[in-house]
Amino acid sequence: MREESTIYAPATAPGRSGLAVVRLSGPDAGHALRLLTGREAPPPRKIVRRSINDPITGESLDQGMVAWFPAPGSFTGEAVAELYLHGGRAVLAAVLAALAKLPNLKLAEPGEFTRRAFLNGRLDLTEVEGLADLVAAETEAQRRQAIRQLEGALGALYGGWSESLTAALARLEAAIDFPDEDLPADLIVSVAEQVAPVASAIAQHLADGHRGERLREGLSVAILGPPNAGKSSLFNALSQREAAIVSPHEGTTRDVLEVALDLRGYPVLLADTAGLRRTRNEIEAEGVRRAERRAEGADLRVFVLDAERAWEQLPSLLNLKKDRDLVLVNKIDLLAGRPLPDLGLPFLPVSVRSGTGLNDLVERIAEIAAQTMDSLGSPALTRARHRAALEEAAAALGRSVTARDPELLAEDLRLAVRALGRITGRVDVEDLLERIFLEFCIGK
């Protein structure tokens, strides 16, 4: 697909830095490069030193480097030029102002470079989303998942399923298109056998515990417990900053506080909550209700008990506890040699004040995050739109199992292929493009 306009934008973050990169893409990128440098474009994919000048006045704007990528061998599939400038604000502003003077050039919209790469067949939609996730990745596990998707693992998986279903559909269509010929007696049975492995694979892919989505968004961990057990102190210790107010007075925390953490390479969204107790104070009672709602929706609950009162505090929390949740007995430094309480269930002894046991807690949360998020070989399903399309494909394949008419069976297979195609961008994607590409920054 050929775009008539040429776009340009900074490809590096705004602000003072050692280097700023400006990218151009489109049919006039080479002409713009010649006007800015007063020289022909350098050899393809070679970075060379050039003086960057105002194309109208000839004033020198910077001494930088340039690179040239002829179509179609570029990121966008179009002619692309890149300018490597000194990273001062004034330098970048002057070069952008110079580009604005040139005809047929316009400032790129968010994600427009990547959108052109998609429209020119350089990336499919799953790879586009992988690129967006790679730019946004904050932890090592997120980076690994994003690069795998960008390299095409997810698109190849869905493409393989689509090819298998298309092959089965082709057999049916050939038989339907020749009504004068007798249909093979075992046609529907043999097509069903061909489709069954794909249906099974999609079902297994959907039953993944939302691993990929959780890795993108972070494991939701709620800290719960009675007032003054040390929840906010634990929240601050894990956050490594004074994120929550700590006070000896009960009811200090009344709203849910959140902080995003990187625990051993896994993203965790940690929440501090109000102390769980009955109260007549309306504001504190609302805080308790919010804490209970957060507990219900969290992937993991960490219950914090006071070492000197743990045996009496635990029963009121058991209705919220689920199988893999963690119980902490805090303030063990105050026991002064007395034995730990016998709670009748496993717990981690900690002292937030001294730091005792906190490393064990971090390791345990990271272990649970790994169990929840690691995709164990196959590419992970990473977005709600993927899941919706796969569920649509699975429903169509489920109907195909009971189809006895070749035309009805063919229609179900067409619906399944179309649903898979929407994930990678092969069909019916116009309504998705704006939402997907708005995730990107201007120069991407």
C-alpha positions as CSV (number, residue, x, y, z in Angstrom):
1,M,0.0,0.0,0.0
2,R,1.5,3.3,-1.1
3,E,1.0,6.5,1.0
4,E,1.1,9.8,-0.8
5,S,2.3,11.8,2.1
6,T,5.6,11.7,3.9
7,I,5.6,11.8,7.7
8,Y,8.2,12.9,10.2
9,A,8.5,12.9,14.0
10,P,11.0,12.5,16.8
11,A,11.7,8.9,17.6
12,T,13.2,9.6,21.0
13,A,11.7,10.9,24.2
14,P,11.4,14.7,24.6
15,G,13.8,16.5,26.8
16,R,17.5,17.1,27.1
17,S,19.7,14.1,26.2
18,G,22.9,13.1,24.4
19,L,21.0,12.1,21.2
20,A,17.7,12.9,19.5
21,V,16.5,10.9,16.5
22,V,14.1,12.2,13.9
23,R,12.5,9.7,11.5
24,L,10.9,10.4,8.1
25,S,8.9,7.9,6.1
26,G,7.2,8.2,2.7
27,P,7.9,8.9,-1.0
28,D,9.6,12.3,-0.3
29,A,11.9,11.2,2.5
30,G,14.9,11.0,0.2
31,H,14.2,14.5,-1.3
32,A,13.8,15.9,2.2
33,L,17.1,14.4,3.2
34,R,18.9,15.9,0.2
35,L,17.4,19.4,1.0
36,L,18.5,19.2,4.6
37,T,22.0,18.0,3.9
38,G,22.7,19.5,0.5
39,R,24.0,16.1,-0.6
40,E,22.7,12.9,-2.1
41,A,21.5,10.2,0.3
42,P,24.3,8.0,1.7
43,P,24.5,4.3,0.8
44,P,21.6,2.3,2.2
45,R,21.8,1.4,5.9
46,K,25.1,3.2,6.4
47,I,25.3,6.0,9.0
48,V,27.3,8.9,7.9
49,R,28.2,12.4,9.2
50,R,26.3,15.3,7.7
51,S,25.7,19.0,8.3
52,I,21.9,19.5,8.9
53,N,20.8,22.8,7.4
54,D,17.7,24.9,7.0
55,P,16.4,24.1,3.5
56,I,15.2,27.6,2.9
57,T,17.9,29.9,4.5
58,G,20.8,27.4,4.4
59,E,21.6,28.1,8.1
60,S,23.5,25.3,9.8
61,L,21.2,23.7,12.4
62,D,23.4,20.9,13.7
63,Q,26.4,18.6,12.9
64,G,24.8,15.2,13.1
65,M,24.5,11.8,11.4
66,V,22.0,10.5,8.9
67,A,20.9,7.1,7.5
68,W,18.9,6.1,4.5
69,F,16.7,3.0,4.1
70,P,15.2,2.7,0.6
71,A,11.8,1.0,0.1
72,P,10.8,-1.7,0.7
73,G,13.7,-2.6,3.0
74,S,12.7,-0.4,6.0
75,F,10.6,-0.7,9.1
76,T,7.6,0.8,7.4
77,G,8.2,-0.7,4.0
78,E,8.5,2.8,2.6
79,A,11.5,5.0,1.9
80,V,12.8,6.0,5.4
81,A,15.4,8.6,6.4
82,E,16.7,9.0,10.0
83,L,18.5,12.1,11.4
84,Y,20.7,11.6,14.5
85,L,21.0,14.9,16.3
86,H,22.5,16.4,19.4
87,G,19.8,16.0,22.0
88,G,19.2,19.7,23.0
89,R,15.7,21.0,22.9
90,A,16.6,23.9,20.7
91,V,18.4,21.7,18.1
92,L,15.4,19.4,17.9
93,A,12.9,22.3,17.6
94,A,15.0,23.9,14.8
95,V,15.1,20.7,12.8
96,L,11.4,20.0,13.2
97,A,10.7,23.6,12.2
98,A,12.8,23.1,9.1
99,L,11.0,19.9,8.1
100,A,7.7,21.7,8.5
101,K,8.7,24.1,5.7
102,L,9.0,21.4,3.2
103,P,6.0,20.5,0.9
104,N,4.3,17.1,1.2
105,L,5.6,16.5,4.7
106,K,3.4,16.3,7.8
107,L,4.0,15.6,11.4
108,A,3.2,11.9,12.2
109,E,0.2,11.0,14.3
110,P,0.7,8.5,17.3
111,G,1.6,5.1,15.9
112,E,1.6,6.2,12.3
113,F,5.0,4.7,11.5
114,T,3.9,1.3,12.9
115,R,0.5,1.6,11.2
116,R,2.3,2.0,7.8
117,A,4.4,-1.0,8.6
118,F,1.2,-3.0,9.1
119,L,-0.5,-1.7,6.0
120,N,2.6,-2.5,4.0
121,G,2.7,-6.1,5.3
122,R,5.8,-5.6,7.4
123,L,4.0,-6.6,10.6
124,D,0.7,-8.3,11.4
125,L,-1.5,-7.0,14.2
126,T,-0.1,-9.4,16.9
127,E,3.4,-8.2,16.1
128,V,2.2,-4.6,16.2
129,E,0.8,-5.3,19.7
130,G,4.0,-7.0,20.7
131,L,5.9,-3.9,19.7
132,A,3.6,-1.7,21.8
133,D,4.1,-4.1,24.7
134,L,7.9,-4.1,24.3
135,V,8.0,-0.3,24.4
136,A,5.8,-0.3,27.5
137,A,7.6,-3.3,29.2
138,E,8.8,-2.5,32.8
139,T,10.0,-5.9,33.9
140,E,12.1,-8.7,32.4
141,A,9.2,-11.1,32.1
142,Q,7.1,-8.5,30.2
143,R,10.1,-7.9,27.9
144,R,10.4,-11.6,27.2
145,Q,6.7,-12.0,26.4
146,A,6.7,-8.9,24.2
147,I,9.7,-9.8,22.1
148,R,8.4,-13.2,21.5
149,Q,5.1,-11.8,20.2
150,L,7.0,-9.2,18.1
151,E,9.1,-11.9,16.6
152,G,5.8,-13.5,15.3
153,A,5.3,-16.5,17.7
154,L,1.6,-15.7,18.4
155,G,0.8,-14.8,14.8
156,A,2.4,-18.0,13.5
157,L,0.3,-20.0,16.0
158,Y,-2.9,-18.4,14.9
159,G,-1.9,-18.5,11.3
160,G,-1.2,-22.2,11.4
161,W,-4.7,-22.9,12.8
162,S,-6.2,-20.7,10.1
163,E,-4.3,-22.6,7.4
164,S,-5.6,-25.9,8.7
165,L,-9.2,-24.7,8.8
166,T,-8.8,-23.2,5.4
167,A,-7.6,-26.4,3.9
168,A,-10.6,-28.3,5.4
169,L,-12.9,-25.5,4.1
170,A,-11.4,-25.8,0.6
171,R,-12.3,-29.5,0.5
172,L,-15.9,-28.7,1.4
173,E,-16.1,-25.8,-1.1
174,A,-14.8,-28.0,-3.9
175,A,-17.5,-30.6,-3.2
176,I,-20.2,-28.0,-2.8
177,D,-19.2,-26.3,-6.1
178,F,-19.8,-29.5,-8.1
179,P,-23.4,-30.5,-7.1
180,D,-23.7,-32.9,-10.0
181,E,-21.0,-35.0,-8.5
182,D,-21.8,-37.3,-5.7
183,L,-20.3,-36.1,-2.4
184,P,-17.9,-38.6,-0.8
185,A,-19.8,-40.5,1.8
186,D,-17.2,-39.8,4.5
187,L,-16.6,-36.1,3.6
188,I,-18.2,-34.6,6.7
189,V,-16.5,-37.1,8.9
190,S,-13.1,-36.6,7.4
191,V,-13.4,-32.8,7.6
192,A,-14.5,-33.1,11.2
193,E,-11.4,-35.2,11.9
194,Q,-9.2,-32.6,10.2
195,V,-10.8,-29.8,12.3
196,A,-10.8,-31.6,15.7
197,P,-7.1,-31.0,16.5
198,V,-7.5,-27.2,15.9
199,A,-10.6,-27.0,18.0
200,S,-8.8,-28.9,20.8
201,A,-5.7,-26.6,20.5
202,I,-7.9,-23.4,20.7
203,A,-9.7,-24.8,23.8
204,Q,-6.4,-25.4,25.5
205,H,-5.1,-22.0,24.5
206,L,-8.1,-20.3,26.0
207,A,-7.8,-22.3,29.3
208,D,-4.5,-20.7,30.2
209,G,-5.6,-18.9,33.4
210,H,-5.2,-15.5,31.6
211,R,-1.4,-15.8,31.9
212,G,-0.5,-13.4,29.1
213,E,-3.0,-10.8,30.2
214,R,-1.8,-10.9,33.8
215,L,1.8,-10.5,32.7
216,R,0.9,-7.4,30.7
217,E,-1.1,-5.9,33.6
218,G,0.7,-7.3,36.7
219,L,-0.2,-9.8,39.4
220,S,-2.8,-8.1,41.7
221,V,-1.7,-8.6,45.3
222,A,-3.8,-7.2,48.2
223,I,-2.4,-6.8,51.7
224,L,-5.2,-7.5,54.2
225,G,-5.6,-7.9,58.0
226,P,-6.8,-6.3,61.2
227,P,-5.9,-2.7,62.1
228,N,-2.4,-2.0,63.4
229,A,-1.0,-5.4,62.3
230,G,1.6,-3.7,60.2
231,K,0.0,-3.7,56.7
232,S,1.0,-0.2,55.7
233,S,4.5,-0.7,57.1
234,L,4.8,-3.9,55.0
235,F,3.4,-1.9,52.0
236,N,6.1,0.7,52.4
237,A,8.9,-1.9,53.0
238,L,8.0,-3.7,49.7
239,S,7.6,-0.4,47.9
240,Q,10.9,0.8,49.3
241,R,9.4,4.2,49.9
242,E,7.0,5.9,52.3
243,A,3.9,5.4,50.1
244,A,1.4,4.9,52.9
245,I,1.0,6.8,56.2
246,V,1.9,4.7,59.2
247,S,0.4,5.5,62.6
248,P,-0.2,3.7,65.9
249,H,-3.9,4.8,65.7
250,E,-6.3,2.3,64.3
251,G,-8.2,3.2,61.1
252,T,-5.4,5.4,59.6
253,T,-5.6,3.7,56.2
254,R,-9.1,4.2,54.8
255,D,-8.7,3.9,51.1
256,V,-6.9,1.4,48.8
257,L,-3.4,2.5,48.0
258,E,-1.6,1.0,45.0
259,V,2.0,0.8,43.8
260,A,3.5,-1.1,40.8
261,L,6.5,-3.3,41.7
262,D,9.1,-5.3,39.8
263,L,9.6,-8.5,41.9
264,R,12.3,-10.7,40.4
265,G,11.4,-9.6,36.9
266,Y,7.6,-10.0,37.3
267,P,5.1,-7.1,37.4
268,V,3.1,-6.9,40.7
269,L,0.4,-4.4,41.5
270,L,0.5,-4.2,45.3
271,A,-2.5,-2.8,47.2
272,D,-2.6,-1.6,50.9
273,T,-6.1,-1.7,52.4
274,A,-8.0,-0.6,55.4
275,G,-7.9,-2.7,58.6
276,L,-10.7,-5.3,58.6
277,R,-13.0,-4.8,61.6
278,R,-16.5,-3.7,62.4
279,T,-16.8,0.0,62.9
280,R,-19.5,2.6,63.3
281,N,-17.4,5.2,61.5
282,E,-19.0,5.6,58.1
283,I,-15.7,6.6,56.3
284,E,-13.8,3.7,57.9
285,A,-16.6,1.3,57.1
286,E,-16.4,2.3,53.5
287,G,-12.7,1.6,53.6
288,V,-13.4,-1.8,55.0
289,R,-15.9,-2.5,52.2
290,R,-13.3,-1.4,49.6
291,A,-10.7,-3.7,51.2
292,E,-13.1,-6.7,51.0
293,R,-13.9,-5.9,47.3
294,R,-10.2,-5.7,46.5
295,A,-9.6,-9.0,48.3
296,E,-12.2,-10.7,46.2
297,G,-10.7,-9.4,42.9
298,A,-7.0,-9.9,43.8
299,D,-4.9,-12.7,42.3
300,L,-3.2,-13.1,45.6
301,R,-4.0,-12.1,49.2
302,V,-1.4,-11.5,51.8
303,F,-2.9,-11.6,55.3
304,V,-0.9,-9.8,58.0
305,L,-1.4,-10.7,61.7
306,D,0.1,-9.4,64.9
307,A,2.4,-12.0,66.4
308,E,1.0,-11.3,69.9
309,R,-2.6,-11.6,68.8
310,A,-2.5,-13.8,65.7
311,W,-4.5,-16.7,67.2
312,E,-7.5,-14.4,67.9
313,Q,-7.2,-12.4,64.6
314,L,-7.0,-15.3,62.2
315,P,-10.6,-16.7,62.4
316,S,-12.2,-13.5,61.2
317,L,-10.1,-13.6,58.0
318,L,-10.5,-17.2,57.0
319,N,-13.6,-16.5,55.0
320,L,-11.5,-14.4,52.6
321,K,-8.6,-16.8,52.3
322,K,-8.0,-18.9,49.2
323,D,-5.7,-21.9,48.6
324,R,-2.4,-20.2,47.7
325,D,-2.9,-17.0,49.7
326,L,-0.1,-16.1,52.2
327,V,-0.4,-15.6,55.9
328,L,2.3,-13.4,57.6
329,V,2.8,-13.2,61.3
330,N,4.4,-9.8,61.8
331,K,6.2,-8.2,64.8
332,I,8.0,-11.4,65.8
333,D,10.7,-9.1,67.2
334,L,8.3,-8.3,70.0
335,L,8.0,-11.9,71.1
336,A,11.3,-11.6,73.1
337,G,12.1,-15.3,72.8
338,R,8.6,-16.6,73.2
339,P,7.5,-19.3,70.7
340,L,5.7,-18.4,67.5
341,P,1.9,-18.9,67.7
342,D,0.4,-22.2,66.5
343,L,-2.2,-21.3,63.9
344,G,-2.8,-24.7,62.5
345,L,-1.8,-23.6,59.0
346,P,1.5,-22.5,57.2
347,F,2.6,-18.9,57.7
348,L,5.7,-16.8,57.2
349,P,7.2,-15.2,60.4
350,V,8.4,-11.6,59.6
351,S,9.4,-8.4,61.3
352,V,8.8,-5.5,59.1
353,R,10.7,-3.2,61.5
354,S,13.9,-5.3,61.4
355,G,13.4,-6.7,57.9
356,T,13.4,-10.3,59.1
357,G,11.6,-12.6,56.7
358,L,10.9,-10.0,54.0
359,N,13.2,-11.6,51.4
360,D,11.4,-14.9,51.9
361,L,8.1,-13.1,51.3
362,V,9.4,-11.5,48.1
363,E,10.7,-14.8,46.8
364,R,7.3,-16.5,47.6
365,I,5.3,-13.8,45.8
366,A,7.7,-13.9,42.8
367,E,7.3,-17.7,42.7
368,I,3.5,-17.4,42.6
369,A,3.8,-14.7,39.9
370,A,6.0,-17.1,37.8
371,Q,3.4,-19.9,38.3
372,T,0.6,-17.5,37.3
373,M,2.3,-15.8,34.3
374,D,4.8,-18.1,32.7
375,S,3.4,-19.5,29.4
376,L,5.2,-22.9,29.7
377,G,6.3,-23.2,26.1
378,S,3.4,-22.0,23.8
379,P,3.0,-18.3,23.1
380,A,0.6,-16.6,25.6
381,L,-2.7,-15.1,24.7
382,T,-2.1,-11.4,25.7
383,R,-5.2,-9.3,24.9
384,A,-8.9,-9.4,25.5
385,R,-9.6,-8.9,21.8
386,H,-7.6,-12.1,21.1
387,R,-9.6,-14.0,23.7
388,A,-13.0,-12.7,22.3
389,A,-12.0,-13.7,18.7
390,L,-10.8,-17.1,19.8
391,E,-14.0,-17.8,21.8
392,E,-15.9,-16.9,18.6
393,A,-13.8,-19.3,16.6
394,A,-14.2,-22.0,19.3
395,A,-18.0,-21.5,19.3
396,A,-18.1,-21.9,15.5
397,L,-16.0,-25.0,15.6
398,G,-18.2,-26.4,18.4
399,R,-21.2,-26.0,16.1
400,S,-19.4,-27.6,13.2
401,V,-19.2,-30.9,15.2
402,T,-22.9,-31.4,15.0
403,A,-23.3,-30.1,11.4
404,R,-24.7,-32.7,9.0
405,D,-25.1,-30.4,6.0
406,P,-21.9,-29.6,4.1
407,E,-23.0,-26.0,3.5
408,L,-23.7,-25.4,7.2
409,L,-20.3,-27.0,8.1
410,A,-18.6,-24.8,5.6
411,E,-20.2,-21.6,7.0
412,D,-19.0,-22.5,10.5
413,L,-15.5,-23.0,9.2
414,R,-15.6,-19.7,7.4
415,L,-16.7,-17.9,10.6
416,A,-13.8,-19.6,12.5
417,V,-11.3,-18.6,9.9
418,R,-12.6,-15.0,9.8
419,A,-12.4,-14.8,13.6
420,L,-8.7,-15.9,13.6
421,G,-8.0,-13.5,10.7
422,R,-9.2,-10.6,12.8
423,I,-6.5,-11.3,15.4
424,T,-3.6,-11.0,13.0
425,G,-5.3,-8.4,10.8
426,R,-6.0,-10.5,7.8
427,V,-9.7,-9.5,7.6
428,D,-12.2,-7.0,9.0
429,V,-9.7,-4.9,10.9
430,E,-10.6,-1.3,10.1
431,D,-12.5,-0.7,13.3
432,L,-9.6,-2.0,15.3
433,L,-6.8,0.1,13.9
434,E,-7.4,3.4,15.6
435,R,-7.6,1.9,19.0
436,I,-4.5,-0.3,18.5
437,F,-2.2,2.4,17.1
438,L,-3.2,5.1,19.6
439,E,-1.1,3.0,22.1
440,F,2.1,4.2,20.5
441,C,4.0,7.4,20.9
442,I,4.3,10.0,18.1
443,G,7.6,8.7,16.6
444,K,6.6,5.1,16.5
